[in-house]
Structure formats: C-alpha cells, structure tokens
Amino acid sequence: MYRTIAKFTAAAALAAVFSTSACAGQVLDHVLSTKTLTVAVGTDWGPISHLDENHELVGYDVDVAKQLAASFGVEVKFVTPGFDVITAGNWAGRWDIAMGQMVPTKARAQVFDFPSVYMWGPNVAVVYKDSKVTKPADLEGKVIGVPSGASAEAYANHSLVPAWVNAKPVQYQFKPGQVKPYSSDNVAFDDLRLGEGVRLDAVLTDDSIAREAIKAGYPLKVLEPSLFSAPGALAILPGDKEFHDKIDAAMKDMKDSGILSKLSIKWYGADYSGEH
C-alpha cells in the first residue's frame, strides 16, 4: 500500500510541475495585454505584507510589487492565497508572481523559477544592553539561548546546512559552552533581560525579531556582524524566459537605485536588500 501511494504521489508531483510550467512569453504577453500584474501576497505576514487599520494591504512586499508593476507600465492586482497554496505550484493562471520572500531551495527550484532575490534575512546574536561583549566571537564558551527547531539552533550546534541554491558554507564565529532551546524568542528574551550570565549570555535569532523586541522595550543589543543570512526570492512558474528577464532587470534597477534599500528601512528599520 505504501509503495503504491509513493509511486502515485511522485507521478502526481511530476505531472504538476509540467502542467504548471509557462510557455515562452506567455505570462509576459498576458501581463502586457491586460495591463495588469497579478501578485500573490499574504494578509498576516507582518512587515512582509498585512492588512492595515483601513483593511488595505501594506508592507515591504506590497511596495516592491507596486514598483515592479510600474516598471512594466501596468497596474498591480493583489490576491491572497495561503503560503501553502502558493508553494504547491498549481497556480492555474490565478496569479503571475508570488511574493512572501520564498527561500529558493534546491527542492523548490524543481517547481519554480526564481528571477530575483530581493531580501536577505540575517540571523544575529543578541546580548544584554550593558554586556561588554562587542562581537559574536566574544561568545566563545558562553550559554546561548535559541528558538527550538529554528536555523539559529542548528547554527549554535554547528549543524546548519543551507538548503538554498548557490548557498555558501556557513562560517561559525564561535562555539557555545551550552545551547539552551526555548519554545519562543520572547521566552528566551525574558531570560536574557535578567542580565548577562544570570540565565543566558546571548540569544541567537532573526534580526527583524530582535529589533522588534528592542523596539518593544527589551534591554538588549544586536551584535555585528550577523551570523548568516537566508535569501528571499520572487517566484514565478518556469518556462517564460522573457518574463524572467524583465523581472530580473527591473529588480536590478530597484536595487542599484537604492529603492529596495529605502523600502527595507521603511518597513524593517534596517537594510535587508543585500546579503549580510
């Protein structure tokens, strides 16, 4: 029974890949003829994209999509499927491009084309605000808190294997004396805010989460440089090289002109548009 299901699932997945591939020029021609770029985003993805008090979609991805549509000379239309629906790949023409800062893993590259990386999400080390620690290397042998199951935990344990395309090997800046997993970042921050060495010496987490905690009043500080960064890419269906190239060129212009940097600072308070 298991072998039969496995064969059916593999066949269905392969069929889905081929059935959702675009023909050369097809998507771009549709976008230009309808004068509309249809973009999939989320409604509850925080600074990435969310509904504001007026029930309007706002966020970094929303602004990037608007800029992208303007570079095409078309209007933007947003649709809001779940991220699981987006990553399933069976778009059936319901949208032209997916946002969501999808990490372009090798597995996903079998289903999607990633014309441009437009966000790098760095992970950082955070210490108590009065700590004399000034850089990650100073955490050698220290007690480190991490969110359980996250990439930060794998980094702390020196077992992180990046799964994205063209990933560079991770360079570990220190070896903890003890790694303490936590159910959430906030629980770890609550222990760290008691003071250096009381329960923890540092917490490893996503940079944006750390900065939000500091903004909320946690007496912490972020160490430089970052530990590692994971890329977030625009996703389209494979097969339309013209569409791919037009997106790539537009996003390169946005990066070179500083637009991506400004939008990142607007929504995150930091520049995540380039690799850290």
C-alpha positions in Angstrom: 0.0 0.0 0.0 2.8 2.5 0.9 4.7 1.7 -2.3 1.6 2.4 -4.4 0.9 5.7 -2.7 4.5 6.7 -3.0 4.5 6.0 -6.8 1.2 7.9 -7.3 2.4 10.8 -5.3 5.7 11.0 -7.2 3.9 10.8 -10.5 1.3 13.4 -9.5 4.1 15.8 -8.3 5.9 15.4 -11.6 2.7 16.0 -13.6 2.1 19.1 -11.5 5.5 20.5 -12.4 4.9 20.1 -16.1 1.3 21.2 -16.0 2.2 24.4 -14.2 5.1 25.4 -16.4 4.6 28.5 -18.6 5.3 28.8 -22.3 7.9 31.2 -23.6 6.5 34.7 -23.5 3.0 33.6 -22.4 2.9 35.2 -19.0 4.6 38.4 -20.1 2.3 38.7 -23.1 -0.7 38.3 -20.8 0.6 40.9 -18.3 1.2 43.4 -21.0 -2.0 42.8 -22.9 -4.2 43.0 -19.8 -2.0 45.8 -18.4 -2.2 44.0 -15.0 0.4 42.2 -13.0 -1.3 39.8 -10.6 0.7 39.2 -7.4 0.2 36.7 -4.6 0.8 38.1 -1.1 -0.3 37.4 2.4 -2.6 39.3 4.7 -0.9 38.5 8.0 2.8 38.3 7.3 3.8 41.2 9.4 6.2 43.7 7.7 6.2 41.5 4.7 2.5 42.2 3.9 -0.5 42.7 6.1 -3.9 44.4 6.3 -3.7 47.8 8.0 -6.5 49.5 10.1 -8.2 50.5 6.8 -8.2 46.9 5.6 -5.7 47.9 2.9 -2.7 45.7 2.0 0.6 47.2 3.1 4.2 46.1 3.7 7.6 45.6 2.1 6.4 43.1 -0.5 3.4 45.2 -1.4 5.6 48.2 -2.1 8.1 46.1 -4.0 5.2 44.7 -6.1 3.9 48.2 -6.9 7.3 49.3 -8.0 7.7 46.2 -10.2 4.3 46.7 -11.9 5.2 50.4 -12.5 8.4 49.3 -14.2 6.3 47.1 -16.5 3.9 50.1 -17.2 1.0 48.1 -15.8 -1.3 48.2 -12.8 -0.9 45.7 -9.9 -3.6 43.4 -8.6 -3.1 41.5 -5.4 -4.5 38.1 -4.5 -4.1 36.5 -1.1 -3.8 32.7 -1.2 -2.2 30.9 1.7 1.5 30.3 1.5 0.9 26.6 1.4 -1.2 27.2 -1.8 1.5 29.3 -3.3 4.2 26.8 -2.7 2.1 23.9 -4.0 2.8 25.3 -7.5 -0.5 24.6 -9.1 -1.3 28.3 -9.9 -3.5 27.7 -12.9 -3.1 31.3 -14.1 -4.6 32.8 -10.9 -1.5 35.0 -10.4 1.7 35.8 -12.3 4.2 36.1 -9.5 4.4 35.1 -5.8 5.9 37.3 -3.1 6.5 36.1 0.5 10.3 36.1 0.4 10.4 32.4 -0.5 13.7 30.8 0.2 14.9 29.4 -3.1 15.8 25.9 -2.0 17.0 23.3 -4.4 13.8 21.4 -3.9 11.7 24.4 -4.8 13.8 25.1 -7.8 12.4 21.9 -9.3 9.0 23.6 -9.3 9.6 27.4 -9.5 11.8 29.9 -11.3 13.4 32.5 -9.1 14.2 35.5 -11.2 15.5 37.7 -8.4 16.5 37.6 -4.7 15.1 40.8 -3.1 15.6 40.2 0.6 18.2 38.7 2.8 17.1 37.7 6.3 20.1 37.8 8.6 20.3 35.9 11.9 22.1 37.7 14.7 23.4 37.3 18.2 21.7 39.5 20.9 23.1 40.3 24.3 22.1 42.3 27.3 22.4 46.0 26.7 25.2 46.5 29.3 27.2 43.5 28.2 30.9 44.1 27.4 30.6 41.6 24.5 31.1 43.5 21.3 31.1 40.8 18.6 29.9 37.2 18.1 33.4 35.8 18.5 33.3 37.0 22.1 30.6 34.5 22.8 33.0 31.5 22.7 32.1 29.1 25.5 29.1 31.1 26.6 25.5 30.0 27.4 23.4 30.6 24.3 19.6 30.6 24.0 17.9 29.7 20.7 14.3 29.2 19.5 13.8 25.4 19.3 13.9 24.0 15.8 15.0 27.2 14.1 18.0 27.7 11.9 19.6 29.6 14.8 19.6 26.4 16.9 21.4 24.5 14.1 23.9 27.3 13.8 24.6 27.2 17.6 25.1 23.4 17.4 27.4 23.8 14.3 24.9 21.6 12.2 23.4 24.2 9.9 23.4 23.1 6.2 21.9 25.8 4.0 19.4 24.4 1.5 19.1 27.3 -0.9 20.6 27.4 -4.3 24.2 28.6 -4.5 24.5 28.7 -0.7 27.9 29.3 0.7 29.2 27.2 3.5 28.4 28.6 7.0 31.3 30.2 8.8 30.9 29.6 12.5 32.1 32.6 14.6 32.1 30.9 18.0 31.4 27.6 19.8 28.9 27.9 22.7 29.6 26.3 26.0 25.9 25.4 26.3 23.0 25.7 24.0 19.6 26.2 25.6 16.5 25.7 23.3 13.4 27.8 24.0 9.8 27.5 22.9 9.8 31.0 21.5 12.1 34.0 21.0 10.2 36.0 23.6 10.8 33.4 26.3 14.5 33.5 25.6 14.5 37.3 25.6 12.8 37.2 29.0 15.7 35.2 30.5 18.3 37.4 28.8 16.7 40.6 30.1 17.5 39.5 33.6 21.1 40.4 32.9 24.2 38.9 31.4 25.1 35.5 32.8 22.0 35.2 35.0 20.4 32.5 32.8 21.9 33.3 29.4 24.7 35.2 27.9 23.1 35.7 24.5 20.2 34.7 22.2 20.5 33.8 18.5 17.5 34.8 16.4 16.3 36.6 13.2 17.5 40.2 13.1 14.0 41.6 12.5 12.6 39.7 15.5 15.5 41.1 17.7 14.9 44.6 16.6 11.1 44.4 17.2 11.9 43.1 20.8 14.3 46.1 21.4 11.6 48.5 20.0 9.1 46.9 22.4 11.4 47.8 25.4 13.7 44.8 25.9 17.1 46.0 27.2 19.1 44.2 24.6 21.5 45.0 21.8 22.4 43.3 18.5 25.9 42.3 17.7 27.7 42.8 14.4 28.4 41.1 12.1 25.4 38.9 11.5 25.8 35.1 11.8 24.4 34.1 8.5 21.7 35.2 6.0 19.0 33.4 4.1 17.7 34.8 0.8 14.1 35.6 -0.1 13.2 35.5 -3.8 10.4 36.3 -6.1 8.8 33.2 -7.6 7.3 32.5 -11.0 6.5 29.4 -12.9 9.3 28.1 -15.1 9.3 28.4 -18.9 8.9 32.1 -19.6 12.4 33.4 -20.0 11.1 36.8 -21.3 9.1 37.3 -18.1 12.1 36.2 -16.0 14.5 38.6 -17.7 12.1 41.5 -17.4 11.6 40.9 -13.7 15.4 40.5 -13.2 16.2 43.7 -15.0 13.5 45.7 -13.1 14.6 44.3 -9.7 18.3 45.1 -10.5 17.3 48.7 -11.3 15.4 48.9 -8.0 18.5 47.6 -6.1 21.0 49.8 -7.9 18.9 52.9 -7.5 18.5 52.3 -3.7 14.7 51.8 -3.8 14.9 48.3 -2.3 17.2 49.6 0.5 14.8 52.5 1.3 11.8 50.2 1.4 13.5 47.8 3.6 14.5 50.5 6.1 10.9 51.8 5.9 9.4 48.5 6.9 12.1 46.9 9.0 14.3 49.7 10.3 17.3 48.0 8.6 18.6 47.4 5.1 18.0 43.7 4.2 18.1 44.2 0.5 21.7 42.8 0.2 23.5 39.9 1.7 24.9 40.5 5.2 
